[in-house]
Amino acid sequence: MKRVHSLLACSLVIAFGGTLALSQQRPPATPLIAHNPYFSVWSTTDKLTSSDTTHWTGKAQPIAGLIRIDGKPFRFMGKHPEDIPAMQQTNLAVTATHTAYEFTQNGVSLEFIFFTPAIPADLDLLSRPVTYLTWKAKSTDGATHQVKLLLDVDPILSVNDRSQLVVTARHQTTSLNVLSVGSRDQNILNRSGDDLRIDWGYFHLAIPKNEESSTVIAPRAVEAFAAHGELPAVDAIGMPEAARRESAHLAATLNFGPVAATPVERHLLVAYTEGYAIQYLQRNLRPYWQRNNMPVETMLDTAEQQYTSLESRGRAFDKELSTDLAKVGGEHYAALGILSYRQTLAAHGLAADANGDPMLFAKENFSNGCIATVDVLYPSAPFFLFFQPKLLEAQLRPVLEYSALQRWHFPFAPHDLGQYPLANGQVYGGGELTEEDQMPVEESGNMLILVDALARAQGNAHMAEQYWPQLTSWAAYLKEKGLDPENQLTTDDFAGHVAHNSNLSIKAIDALAAYADLAHLLHHEDIAATYSATAKTMAGKWIAMAAEGDHYKLAFNSPNTWSQKYNLVWDKLLDYNLFPESVREKEVTYYLTKLNRYGLPLDSRADYTKLDWSIWTATLTSKPEEFKAIMDPIYLWMNETPTRVPLTDWYDTKNGKQVGFQARSVVGGVFIKALSDHSLTSKWRSYANSH
């Protein structure tokens, strides 16, 4: 992960579609369209009309929405044009798969819903790059009102920046009228980086043919609609290229007709499709949904046909998840999990290998843009272990395949596979050439623990068996170097090198127990016995080396220090039982004396913290009141942070400001509390097993 107590009484519980749904009182940023690192649109203000929508990087990706009520125009989405008044926003609800706004104006209420059916149990559905936009309008004053609305999409959603020329097109599928826009040049997988947006593929605005609608590809549709309720009469298709770049807005109107007390509903689809999603070891990989060459038109038609059933399925999913998270960790924890849900998934690209198997690649957002960073997979893993272990396997397999190549000649695990979306070999630190700024103990420990956690989740060790030479090499390295690590970087490398790091030592010890467990599962009993005994001996030595009165030190040679020992969580979750319960109890008791307004600092060196690690640390306790004591300041921070970005995982616990990072997959780590409940985990995994 790279450089670059007054508490609210409870979370809001609001009515959403006839069911109860937990809602953040004020999300730092609100997910609207969240599919992958490129197709990811957010609102960063309390009201949808107080700002234009943006990409997760903060770059403008405006989608404008206007409504005419009895001929009078109002804005319900976007800041512009500012001379048109905004509707009064009365509510916002964020659930796992839905974001719902409510507005009222001139005797009409409008519910506006973004629905992304991101359900990990169903990989075909999860990979489908479609979000549904739904509006429900009704009269609130007993009168009948004429209602019509406009959605206008800036073509910047289809390219990296405004210097790029675009082309537009109209199509029809069996059930949809489709407007599309994409870059003129279509340079597939042409570059990598962090602050980049896709510039190959096409954005689609798809309107069901059975909706009363009209469409245009033209500039100034917003102004025309505001003035007289109609779109420009002629598409801008055919205009000179330079002009078309500014003129290729995709616009659609939906006519609700006379609206009375019974709600009138309309919907449309937005999508982004690209022929190739990831380059892995010089091979271009298809998006998973397109692994069998499904045409875009077929995918869109299927999405439209399934709209009603998916909407019901998504609402049921949201309700059940909210309820279960609240049961296991309280309503504040549930609110954090819900807000983390789509962000976790949207920081990944889901592609298909040549044989059709899923391959899931994380992007290290708002950092250096690395792809498949092992110390990013590690914190996000609880999400996938809880919902869909197959997706963790889809992340680990590319790393293991790469590690098995002769070009990776180190005895420890790699840090990354490249820079998103090009997974062609490690770029961080010394890359494939030197050990400079590598993370040998960190990444080797991460991989061994995750492979064992996956084996437990799947009930077999097939992946360990296939890559046993690599795991054996890493275990041998940790056996030699892990107890008292040298001056190495850890996942918290923004804090710099730390020699004799006690938390890193815990990771190495847990990883040796993981290797022993895998050896046992593969019937290598002599190896299992040897490494199990080694791990237990090292744990005993750790307790003596790290002890400092009422807590344990940050580094073995650093008195008067402390740190979150979040890596201890696997000793509990995977039943290694290397460390006595008293170690966890002593640490948590000490942490409770170090809480600031917005949370527990990462360690004694600074006031900043890591969101994911704080929940791992809170999960060390078996006492609900202690978990709550660490969780509640985080919930307060969610509602009060002055930094309005998709959840940052690195912030100051005193002023609540972002220190760095945003929109990263590591927030999937908050699901470790849910993962610690074995019966709940078994329940949610059963959904994955049914597909």
N, C-alpha and C positions, 0 to 999 in steps of 0.2 A: 504494500500500500504506500504510494509514493507521496513526496512532498508537494509540491506546488505551494422559616419555611412556611411561607403562607401557601397553602395548597388549595386548588379548586376542589370543591366538595365532591363532584362526580362528573363523569362525562355526560354529554347530552344523550338522551335516548329519545329519538323522534320517530314519528310514523313515516314509513316509506313503503308505498305500494300496498298498504294494508297489513304490513308486518312491522315489528319493531326492529330497528337497526341502530347499532352504536354509531355515533358520529363524533369526530373531533370537533371541539368547539371552534377552533380556527386552525386548520392545517397550515403549516408554513407555506406549502404550495399544494395545489389541488390537481390530481391526475385527471386528464380529460380523455386523451387518446394515448395509450401506453402499450406498445407492442415489443419494441426492440430498441437498441441504442439510436437508431435513425428515425423511426416512426414513433415519436414521443412528444406530445403536446400538452402543455400545462398552463394553469392560471396561477399567478403569483400574488393575487390580491384577494381581500375578503369578498369583494363583489366581482362577479364575472364581467361587469361593465366598467370597472375601475382601471383596467389595463388591457392591452392586447395580449393574445395568447402567445406563448413562446415555446421553443424547443427546450429540453432540459438544460442545455448549455446556457440558456438565457437569450439566445439569438431570436429575433422576431420571427414568428410564424403565424401571422394574423389570420384568424377566422372571424368574420363579422356576422352578427345576427340582428336583424330588424324585424319588428312586428308592426302591423298596422291594425289598429283597433278603431273601427268605425271611421276609417280614413285617416287617422292620426298616427304618425310614425313614432316608434320608441325603440331604443336599443335594449336587447337582452344579452348580447355578447359582444365584447370588444369596446374599446374606448372611443373609437371613431365611427362616424363623424360626431364630434363633441357638441355640435349645435343641435343634434337630435337628443331629446331627453332620454335618460335611462329609466327602464322599468324599476319598480321598487322590488329589490330582492328580499324575500322574507325567510328563506331557509336554504341550507346546504347540507346534504348528507353524503358522506363517502362510505361506501361499503366495499367489500373485496372486489366485486366486478362492476359496480355501478358508481357513478357520480351524478347526483340529482340536485338540481337547483329549482327553487320555487320563486315565482314573481307574481306581483299583482299590479294592476293598472286599469283605471277607467272601467271598473266593473268586471274585469276579466282576470282570472288567475291562469298562470302558465307554468306547467311543470316541464322542465327541460332535462333530459336524462342521457348520459353517455354510458353505454353498456359495452364492455369488452369481455366476451365469454372466455376468460383466461382460466380454464379449469385444468390443473395439471394431470388429472387422471386420464384425460383424453388428449393425446398428443396431436392428433389431426386437428382438433378444435383449437387447441392452444396455439398451434402454429399458423392458423388462418389469420391473415393480417387485416381483419375487418373489425371496425367499431360501429355500433348502431347509435344513431342519434334519434331520439324520440321526443315528441312534443305532445302534451295533453293540455287542451284549453277548455275552460268552462266559464260560464257566467256566474258572478257572485252577487249580483244585485237584483235578480229576478227579471232583468231585461234580456233581450236577444241582441247579440253584437256580431258585426261582421269582422272576421279575423283572417288575416293573411300574413305569412311570414316569409322572410328571405334568409338564406344562408349564402355567404360569399367567401370563397377560399382563395387566398393569395397564392400565386404559383410558386412562391418561395418555398412552400412545403415540399416541392419536388426536386430542389437543387440545393447545393451548399451555400451559394450566395447570389446576390443580384447581378453579378457580372456575367452570369451564365445565360445563354440563350435557351429558350424552351420551345417545345412544339406541343400542340394541343390536338385533340381529336374527339369526335362523338362516336359512340357505338351503341348497339342494342344487343341485349341478351334476351333470352326467352322471357324474363320477367322484369327487366330493368332497362331504364335509359341511363347511359353512362357518359359522363364527361371525364376526360383524362388529360393530364399534363405531365411532361417529363423533360429532361434536358435534351437539347438537340443532339449532343455528341455521344451520349450513352457510352462513356468510357468505363466499362465494367471493372469493378474492383481495382480502380486505377491508383489509389493512394490510401495511406493509412494515417491515423492521427487521433487526437482526442477531441479538440474543438472543431469537429467536422460533421457535416450532414451528408447524406447520400446524394449522389448526383448521377446515378443510373437507376433505371426503373421508372415507374409512373404512379402518380397519385390519381385516385379515382373517386369521383363523386357519383354515387349510384342511387337513382330514385326509382322506386317501384312504379311500374306502369299503371297500377290501379290506384295510385294517389293522384289527386287533382293538382297538377304541377305544371310549371314551365321552366325552361332552362336557357342559359346563354353562356357563351365564352366571350367575355368582353370587359372592357374597363367601365368604371362608373356605374355598375349595376346598383350599388348601394344608393347612390344619389338619385338614379332614376326611380327606384322603388320608393324611396322616401318622398319624392316629389309627387308621383302620380300612381304608385302601386303597381307598376308594370316594369318589365325588364327591357333593356335595349332590344330593338327589333332584329338586329343582325349580329351574327357572330363576328369576332375579330379574326377568325381563321382566314388566311390569305393575305394578311397585312405583312409588311416588310418585317424581317426577323428582329431588327433592333426595336421596332415599335411593339412587336408582339410580346417581348419580354415584360413590358409594363402592362400589357393589355390582356393577358391570358388568364384573368380571373375566372374561376368556375363558379357560376351562380345558379341557384335554384329557388323558386318560390313554391310554397305549399299553401293551397287555399283551404281554409277550414270552413268557409261558408258561414251561415248563421250559427252562432254558438250560444246555447242556452245552458241550463243547469246540468244537463248530461254531458260529460266530457267528450270532446272530439279529439281523436288521436291521429297523428301523422308520424312517419318515420322515413329515414333514408340511411344509406350506408356510406362510410368512408373507408378507403383501403389504400395501401401502398404495396405494389408488387415489383419484384426485381427477379430477373432470371437466375442470378447467382448471388448468394448471400455471403459466403465465406471462402477464402482461399486457404487450404490446409495442405502444407507440404507440397506446394505448387499445383495442387488440384483444386479447381473451382467446384464448389459444392452448391447444389440447389437448396433453396429453402425447403424445410421438411415437408410442407404441404404440397410441394410440387415435385416430390421425389419420383413420382410415376408420370411426370409430364402432364399433370392436370392443366388444362387451359384456364387462363384467368377468368374467362366468361363462365366456365363451369363452376369454378370456385365461388364467384359472386352469386350465381343463381342458387347454388346450394346454401350459401349463407342466408339469402333472402327466404328460401323455402323453410329454413329452420328457425326463422326469427321468433315466431311465437313460442315454440317449444323451448328454445334456448333462453328466452326471457324468463319463463317460468322456472327453468332449471337454475338459472343464475340467481334469481331471488331466493330460491330455496337454499342454494349453496351459501349465499351471503348470510342468511338468517342462522343457519346451523353453525357456520364458522364463528360468527360473532358470539353466539351463545356459548359455544365450547371454549373459546378463548377467555371469555369472562369467568367461566367456571374454574378454569385452571389457574388464572392469574389475576382476576379482578377486572373491572371495567376499564381502568386506565391502561392496563396491559392489553386488553382487547383493542382499544382504540389505536395503540401503537402498532399492533400486529396488522390491523386492517389497513392503516396508512402505508405500511411497509409492503403490502401484498403485491400490488401491481408494479411498484417500483422495482422489487426484486426480480420479477420476471422480465421486465422491460429493459434491464441492463444486460440481456443475453440475446444472442442470435441462435435460433434453432435451425440447424441444417441437417442434411442427410448425407451419409457416407455413400460410397459407390454401390454398396450392397443394400442401401435403403435404411440402414440403422441410424437412429438419431444421434447427432453430435451437437452438444450444447456448449456455446462459447461465451464466456463472460467478457464484458469490456470493462476495463478499469477506468470508469468515468471520472472526469474532472481530476485527473492525475497525470499519467503519461500515456493513457490510452492503450495499455498493454492488453493482450488477448490471452485468455486462459491462465491468468495469474494464479498460481497455486495458493498464495496467501490471501487471495480474494475468494477462491472456491471454498477454502476452509471456513471462514466466518459465515458464508451464506449457506453452507451445507445443511444446517438444521431444517431450513425450509424444505429442501428436496427430500431429506430423510423422512420428514413428516408427511408430505403430500404424495411424492412420487419418486421412490428411490431410483427408478430407471433413468430419471433425469440427472441424478448425481453420477450414475455410471456413464451417461453421455458426456459428462464433463471430464471425468477421470480418464476415460479411454484415450482421448487424443494425447493427453500428457504422458500416459504410460507408453503409448506407441512411439512417441517421439523419444522418450527416455531409452527405449530399446534399440534405437538406431546407433550405429557406430559413431556417428558425428557427435553424440552426447557421450563424452568420454570421462565425465566426472563420476566419483563414487557416491554422489549425493543427488537429490532430485533437482530438476530445473525450477526456475522461478516463473517462467512464462513461455509462451510459444510464439511471441512476436508482438506486433502492434495491430490492433483491430482495424480492418477485418482480415488482415493477412497473417495467418498462423504458420509462418514458414521457418520458425526457429527463434530461440531466445534473443532478445535485444537488450534486456536490463543488465546493468553492471558489466561484467566482463563477457557477457554473451556466451558463446561457445568456445572462447579463446582462453580466458583467464579466470581466476577465482576472485578477482576484484569485485567488491560489493555484491558478492553472491550471498545467499542465505542458506547455507548447507544444513544446519540443524533445523532451522525453521521449516523449510520446504520438505525435507525428508520426514520430519515428524508429522507434518500435515498430511502427506500422502499415506503414510502407514496407518494413521488413525482413521482417515476417511475410507480407505480400502476395507479396513476391519468393520467400521460402522456400516458400510454398504453390505458386506457379507452377512452381518447380523440382520440387516433389514430384509435381504433377499433370501436368507435361509441357506445360502451356499457361498463358497469362496471361489467361484469360477474365474473371477477376474484376477484374484491373487495367484491362482494356479497358472494362469496364462503368462503372468509377468513376475513369476517367482524370483528369477535372477535379479531383477531390478530391486524388488522389495528386500531381498537378502543383502544386497550391496548397501542399501540405505540403513538397514538395521545394524549391520556391522559398523558403519560409520558412526551411528548414534551410540553404539556400545562403547566405542572408543572416545568420542568427543562430546557426548550428550550430557553427562552429569554436571560438568563444570565448563560450560561453553566458553570458547575463546572470544576475542573481541569481534563479534559478528553482529550483523544487522538482524533484526527480527521483523515481523510483520509491521510493527510500530516503528518503522525506520525513520519516520519524520522526527523521532526523538533522538536519532543518532545511534552510533554503535554503543553497545553496553557489554562489557566483559563480565563473565560470571553471573549472567542473568538468571535469577531463580525461577521466574515464570517460564523462560525458554527451557530450562532444565526439566521442569515438570512435563513440558510437551515431549521432550525426548524420552523421559521415563514412561509416560503413557504410551508412546509410540512403540517402545520395546515390548510392552505388554500386548499391544495390538498385534505385533509381529508374532509373538508367542501364541496368541489366540488363533491367528490365521494358520500357523504351523499345526496347531491342534486340529483345526477344521480340515486340514489337508492330510492328517494322519502322520505328520512328521513329529512324532512324540518326543524324540530326543531333543530336537531343536526347541520344541515348545517348552520342555522342562528347563532347558538351559536359559532361555531368554526370559521365562517367567521368573526364575530365581534371580537373574540379573536385575530385572526391573524392581523386584521387591527389595533387594539389597541396596539399590540406588535410592529408592524412596526413603529408606531408613537413614541413609547418609544425608539426603537432602534436608530432612527435618533438623538434624544437628547443624548443618552448614548454614541454613537460612534463619534459624531461630534468633529472635531478638525480643525477649520479654513477652509482651502481650500481642506480638504479631510476628510476621516473617519479612525479611529484608527484600528490597528490590534486587540487590546483587549481593552475592555471598561476602564480598570484601567491602561492603558499603554500610557502615553502621548508621543508625538514625535515618533510615529510609524505609519506604514501604511501596507496594504496588498491588494492583488488582491481579490476583492469581487465577485469572479466568480459565486457564488451561486445565485446572483441577476438575472442571466440570465433566470431562470424559471419564475420569476415574469413577465418578458416581454413575453416569449414564450408561456406561458399558460394563459396569460391574467388575472393574479390574481390582478394586479394593486394595490399592497399594498404600494409600495414605489413610490414617485413622480419621474418623469423623471429627475428632477434636481439632484437627488442623483446619478444616473448613469452618468449624464453629468459631475458633479463635480469630481467624481472618475476618469473617463477616462481622463479628462483634466489634472489631477494630474499625472496619470500614464505616460503621454507623456513627463513629465519632468524627469522621472526615467529610461528611456530606455538606455540600454547598447548596445554594438556592436551587440550582438546576441540575444537580446530580453529584456523583462521586467522581473525583478526579482520577485519571488513569494511574497516576503514581505521585510520589512526593516531589517531583521536579517541577510541576506546573499545575495550573488550574484547569487545563483542558481535559476532556474525556473522550472516550470512544463509545458511541451509542451501543453498538453490537456487544462489545466486551462488558459493558455495564450490566446488560441483561444476563450474559453468561455468569458474571459474578453474582448477581442476585439469585440465580438458579442454584448456587452452591448451598443455599440454606433450605432447610425443610420446614421452616417456620413462616407461615403466610405473612405475619406482621413484619418480619424482616425483609421479605421480598417486596412488600408494599412500601416499606420505608425507602428502599432504593428506587423503586418504580415511580413513586408519586412525584418526586422532583423532575423526572424525565417528562412525565405528562404535563407538568406545569411549563416546562421548557417548550414543548410542542406548541402550546397555546400562546406563549409570550415571546418566543425568539424574534428578534428584530430582523433576522435574515430570512427573506422570503424566497426560498429555493426548495426544490424537491429534497426530502429529508437529507440533511448532512449527517454524517456519522462522526464528525470531529468538531466539537464546539467547546466554548468556554463555559464552565459551570457556574461562574459568578455573573457574567453579563449576558449569557445566552447567545452570543454572537458566533457565527460560523468561523472556524479557524481555517478549514479547508475541506475539500471533498463535497460532493453532492450527487444525488441521483444514483447512488451506487448499489450494487447487488448485495453488499455486505449487510444491509439491513435485514436480509433474510435470516440473519443470526438471531433476531429477536424471537424466532420460533423455537429456540432451544428450550424455553420454559414449557411450551406445549409438547415438545419432543420428550421431555423428562417424564411426562405422564404416559406410562406404557399402554394403558387401556385406551386412552384417547388416540395415541399414535396408531395403535392397531386398527382402530375404527377408520381413521382417515386413509391409511394404507390399503385397507380393504377396497376402497373405492378405486384406487389405482389398479389393484389386482383384477378388478372386474372388467377392465378394458384391455 
